[in-house]
Amino acid sequence: MYPFVRIFAQCLRHRSRPLSPWDTHVSHHRVLPWDLDMMNELNNGLTLTFYDMGRIPFSLRIGMWDRFRANGLSFTIAGSALRYRKRITLGQRLEQRTRIAGWDARFLYFDQSLWLDPDTCAGQGVFRSAVVRRGRMVGIEDEVLPLLDTPATADARPELPDWIRHWAAAENARPWPPER
C-alpha cells in the first residue's frame, strides 16, 4: 500500500522550511516491517517509494508544487536508474538526499541517495521527470525554469553531469516500443 501517511508527515515536517531549487533536501526515514521483502531487506519496489518520500517534500519546499498547480503543470517520472550498494534492513534509519541534478530540453533530472551513515551510501537513484500540461510535455527552459528560479538563485543552477547526460542519451537511443 502506498505510504500516504508517511509522505504527508514528511510534507508537514518540512512545510515551513523553504529551500532554493538548487539546494539539497535532506530527510530521514526508518525501515518498518512492511517495507521488507522475503530476504528481510528493503523491498526494491518500496525503494522507489522511499525516493517519492524525498522528492515530493522537496518539490513543496522549493515551491514547485504550488507554482506548477497555479500554471496547470504537473511532473511525472519518465525514467529511472537505480544503483543498490548496501543492504537496507529492518529498523535502520536512513538519511535521504534529494536534489535537482540538472535538465535538458525535455526533462528535469533528480539525483537521490539513501545513506546509512554520513559515509555509507546504500543506494542512489536518478529520476528523469517530464513536466506536463493537459497531457503534453512542456519545454524545461521556457516553461519550467522561470517558475523555479529567481534572480538570487540563477547563479547556483547545476550543470547536468556527463554521466547523467550519457544515461539520458542511452535511454533516448533505446527502441520504443520494445520488441515483442
N, C-alpha and C positions, 0 to 999 in steps of 0.2 A: 504494500500500500504506500502511496506517495506521502512523504512526511510533511504535510501542510503545516502541522503544528510546529514542527522544528524550524521550518523556513520562516513562518510567521514570527516565532520567537527571535530568530536571528535579525529579522527586519526591525522588530521592536527594539532590540538591544542596540542597534546601530542607527536608528532613525534620526537622532539628534546630533549626529556626528558627520557633517558634510565632508566630502573628500574631493580633491581635484580628479578629473577623469584620468590623469596620467600618473596618479599615485597608486600604491598597492593597498588593497583592503586585506586586513588580517582578521580571521575569525577562528573560533575554537569549537571543536566538536568532540563528542565522546562516542565510541563504538558500543552500541547496545546489542543485546542478544538477537534481536530480529534483523540486525544488519549482517549477520553471519551466513555463510554458505555451509555446505556439508563438510568442508575441510576446516571449519571453525576459524575462518578468516573473513575479512570484509568481502561481501559478495561483489563480483565485478560489475553487475548492473547497478548496485547501490553505490558503487564508487562514482558512477556518473551522477547519481542523485546528490551525493556529497558535494560534487562540484556545483550543482544547482544551488546548494545551500550557501555557497560563496558568491556565485555570480549574481543571484537575484538581489541580495542585500547590497552588493557592490553597485548594481545599477540604480538602486534607490539612493545610495549615498552620493553618487556623482550627479544626481538629478536627471539621469537618463530616463527613468521610468516616467516621471511627471512630464518632462518635455516631449517624450515620444507620444504619450497619450494625448497631449494637447495638440499635436500635429498629425494625429491619425496614424502613427507609426507603431510598429512592434518589432521585436527581434526574435529570430528563430535560429536554432542551431542547424547549420548546413554541412557540418563535417566535424570530425574529431579524431585526434590521435592521442593515445594514452600509452604511458610507459609505467610499468609496475616494477618496483625495485626491492621493496621490503614488505614482508607480511604485516598486515594490519589485523590485530586480533581484539577479542572482547575486552572492553574496559579501557582500551588505550585512548589517551587524549591526543587529538590531532590539532595541529595548527595549520590552517589553510591560508594560502596567499593567492590573491586574485588580482590581476591587472590586465589592462589592455596592452597587448604586445605591439600592436600596430594595425595597419589596414592596407588594403589595396583598393582598386576602383569599385569592387563589388562586395567586399566582406570586411568586417571587424574581426580581429583575432584576439581571443582571450588566452592568456597564459595562466594556468592554475597549478598549484602544487600542494601536496599534503606532507607535512613534516611531523616526525615522531618526537624530535627534539631539535634544538637550533641547528644541529649539524647533520641530521639524518633525514634525508628526503625519502619518503616511502613511495612516492609516485608523482607524475606530472601529466597534465592534460593540456592540449592545445585545442581550442574550440573555435571553429570558423562560424561566424554568425552573419546571417543575412538580415538586413533591415527591410521591412516590407510595409507597404500601404495598399490596402484593398487587394491583397494577394499578389502584388507585384513588387519586385525588388526596387529599391531606390539607390541612387548613387551615394557613396560614402562621402566623397569630397564636397559635393554640392548640397546634400540634404542633412547629413548626419553630423559632420564635424562642426558646422555652425551652431548646432544645438548643444554640443558637448563643451566646446571650447569657449574661453573668454580671453580677452587680450592678456590678462595676467597669467594664463596657463599655456598660451600658444608656444612659448619657448621650450616648454617641457614635453612637447609631443614626442612620442617614441618613434624611432626608425624601425620598420619591420625587420627583424633579424633574418639573415640569409637562410638559416636552417628552416625557418617558417616559410620563407619565400619558396625554397626548394620543395618543401612538402606541398605547398599550395599548387605549384606547377605540376607535381606528380598527380595530385588529385584532379587537376584540370585535364590532364592527359589520359586519365582512366576512362575507358569507354563507358558510355551510358546510353541506353540501359545495358546491364550486364548480359553476357551471352547466356542462352538457355541451356 
